[in-house]
Amino acid sequence: MGGDEFIVLLKEKSKPKLEQSIETLNNNINKYNKNSGSPYQLKYSYGIAIFDDSFANVYEFIHYSDRLMYEAKQKKKQIILEKIW
């Protein structure tokens, strides 16, 4: 992981509940960005993965989650580029 990356682990195996957690985080970050008065905004990308028997170990799981996060980042960049052009 790089210097500005972090992992959030939740004890949850329900994808809808995980997505709800992401929505809550998004809402809280949006409130902060709106009300903080900071000259910058907090932004993040994420990958949602559920640890199960398909992963040999936790390191493989983290690597998979990290790949999902980078794929999400690339999608965001592509959307931005499409809006510009």
C-alpha positions, 0 to 999 in steps of 0.5 A: 500500500502507498502512503495515502492508502488505508484499509477499512475492514468490516465484520460483514458478509452482506454486500447490501450492508457493505454498500450501505456503509459506503453510502454512509461514508460518502454522505459524511465526507460530502457533509464535511466537504460542504461545511469544513471551509477547507480549500480542499475536498476529501475524496477516496476510491474503494474496492468492496470484497468479501473474504471467503474460502476463494482466497488462500490468505488475507494477503491475497484478499487485500491484493484483490481488494486493492485491484478493485479500488484501482479499477474504480479509480480508472473508471472515475478518471474515464468519466471525468475525461468523457465529461471534458471532451 
